[in-house]
Amino acid sequence: MCSPRKKMSKSLKKIVEECKEKNQTELDFSDRGISNMLDISGLFTLSNITQLVLSHNKLTSVPANIADLRNLEVLNVFNNQIEDLPTQISSLQKLKHLNLGMNRLNSLPRGFGSLPALEVLDLTYNNLSENSLPGNFFYLTTLRALYLSDNDFEILPPEIAKLTKLQIISLRDNDLISLPKEIGDLSQLKELHIQGNRLTVLPPEMGNLDLTGPKQVFKAENNPWVTPIADQFQLGVSHVFEYIRSETYK
């Protein structure tokens, strides 16, 4: 009798071999009960793959060998039990989309900010806070979307202003007490999600942003806003922006 684990590693090996034969560039191992990427025999020899999906598994870490997949553009390990990442992850020069949502990360590795092509970073549902970010995190200047919802942030560091290409920031369900005035420098921002925090006021600099058009999204419910802001929210988002742009507010 072949043990289920043996059977599993056999079928995984088969997928890898097929990928090699057909010269495929995308590999999907989602929902296969995988607890260690090293169990996927031959995976790290596939240096030409551009997309690797390992969502809904039982991974607790990512091995340093991830650096061998030097052509990766998409890495999706959503919904695992990953507690830490190797510093080698930042050597993936072509990585554009990194989904680390629904894991157990409470820090990011040193040097993480040196991913030169990263456009979308999803860190939703982890145990991260402002203290978890490595010193060079805000060097990720190619980022267009940053998802930090369901974490433990109390502040958003002012260095956020360095991420000038950001179009989407999601900070829903954290412990944010305030937003930095530098958020007003993000001129390309189209979506801001700050629901479910501990925010009472908005920085007047946010008035520089255009978040009230039909293609923009601004969500801010479930915060203990001061009365004048809460009243404006009752009237609608455009009223909130008019109010924070007013002389009275400044």
N, C-alpha and C positions, 0 to 999 in steps of 0.2 A: 504493500500500500504506500502510495506517495503522500507524504504529509501535506496539509493544506499550504503550509509555508513554502515547501519545495515546489508544489504545484504552481503556487503564485509566482515564485521567482522564475519558474520555467516559462510561464506565459508572458512575463515581463521581458524575459530574454528574447522571446520570439518577436515581440513588438520592436525591440531594439534592432534585431537582425533584419527584420523587414524594412525598417526605416533606412538601414544602411544600403540594402539591396536596391530599394526604390529611390534612394537619394532624397528621402522626404526631409522637409525642413521644420515640420511641426509635429510635436509629440504630446499626446494627451494621456496622462496616467491618473485622471481624477477618480476619486472614490474607489480605490482598490486595496484599502487597508494597509498601505505601505507605511512602515515605521522608520525606515532608513533608506536614504537615496542610494547608499552603497549596495543595497540588496538588488538594485536594478543592474544586472550584469552588463557591462559594456557601455553603460549610459555615457560615461565621461570620455569615451572615444569619439562621440558624435560631435566633433567640433564644428560641423557645418549647420547644426540646427539653430533656428532663429526663435522658435517658440516652444516653451516647455511648461506644461500645465500639470500641477500636482495638487490641485485643490481637493478638499474633503478627504484627507488621509490622516495618518497618525504620526507625522513627522515631529520630532522634538528638536531637531537642529538641521542646519544646512551644512554639508561638508565643504572643506576648503577647496576641494576639487571642482567646485562650481566654476572656478576661474578657467578651467579647461574648455568650457563651452563659450569660447570667446566671441562667437557670432550671435549670441542670444540678444534678441530685441525685446522679448516678452518673457517674464518669469512670473508664474502665478502659483503661489503656495497658500492661497486663501483657505481658511478653516482647517488648520492643523494645530499642533501643540508646541510650536517652535518658541523656544525660550531665548536662544541667541543666534546671532549670525556671524559668519567668519569675516575678518577684515578683507579677505580675498574677494568678497562680493563686489567691492568697489573697483576691481580691475576689469569689470565687464564694460568695455569701452562703447559698446553699441546698444546697451540696455536702454529701452525707451519707456517700457511699462513694467512696474514692479508692484505686484499685489501681495502684501503681507497681512491683509486684514484677517481678523478672527484668529489671532494667535496669542502667545503669552509673553510677548516681548516687553521687557521693562527697560531696555536700553538699546541703542544702535551702536554698531562697532566704530571704533576710531577710524577716521578717514572716510567715513561713509559719504561725505559730501563731494567726493571726487569722481562721481559718476558723470561723465561729460555729456551724455546724450539724454539723460532721464527727463521724461516729460510728464509722466503720470506716476504718482507715488501714493499707494493706498495703505494706510496704517490703522484703519478703523478697527475698533474692538481689540485693543491691546492694553498694556499697563504703562503707557508712556506719559511722561510729563516734560515740562521745559528742561528739567535736569537730566533727561535721558538723551538729549540731542548732543552729538559730538560737536566739538568746536568748529568744524568746517561745514556743518549741516547747511548753512545758508549760502554755500558756494554752489548749490544746485540751481544755478541761474537759468537753466533750460526748462525748469518745471512750469507746466501749464496748469496742472491740477494737483492739489495736495489735500488728501482726505485724512483728517485726524480725529474724526468723531469717536465718541465712546472711549475716551482715554481719561487721563487725570491732569490735564493742563489747568493751571491756575492763572498763568499769564501766557501771552503769545509774545515771544521775544521781539524787540524792536527791529532786529536784523531782518525780519520778514520783508522789510523794504528792499532788500537786495534781490528778492525774487520777482524782478520787474515783469516777467512774462506771465505771471499767475493770472489765470482767468477764473479758476474755481478754488475756493477754500471752504472746507467743511470742518467745523469745530463743534458740531452738535453734541450735546450731552457730555460736557466736560465740567470743570469747576472754575471756569473763567470768572475772575472778579472784575477785570477791565480789559479793554482792547488798547493796543499802543497807538499813538497818534500816527505812527508811520504807516498804518494800514491805508491812510489817505493817499500815500504815494503810489499805490498799486493801480495805475491808470488803466490797465487792461482788465481789471476785475469785472466779471459778469455774474458771478454767483457767490453769495456769502451765506453760509448756514451757521447760525450761532444760537439755535434754539436750545433750551434746557441747560442754561448755565446760571451764573450768579451775577449777571450784569445788571447794573442799575442805571448807568449812563453810557452814552456813545461819545467818542472823541469828536470835537467839532470838525477836525480834519477829514472825517469821513464824508463830510459834505462835498468834498472834491470828487467823490465817486459817482458814477451814474449807475444806480442799481434799481431804477424805477421803471425802465422801459419794458415793452412786451416780451423782449428776449432775455431780460435780466431776472435773476432770482435773489430775493433777500428774505430770509426766514429768521425770525427772532422771537417766536413765542416762548412761553414758559421761562421768563426771566423776571426778576423782581424790579422792573423799571421804576424809576422815580415817577411821581404822578404826572408831571407835564409830558414826559415821553410816552408813558402808558396811554394818556389821553390822545396823543397824536396817532399812536398805533391803532386806536379805535377807529380813527378817521381813514387810515390807509397809509401805506408805505411812503407815498409821495409827500404826505403831510409831515412824516417823521423827518425826511430829508430837508424839507422847507424849514422846519423848526430848527434843526441843528445848523443850518446855514445862516440863521437869523442873528442879528446883533444881540438880541436878548439873550440867546443861548451862550454865545461866546463870553 
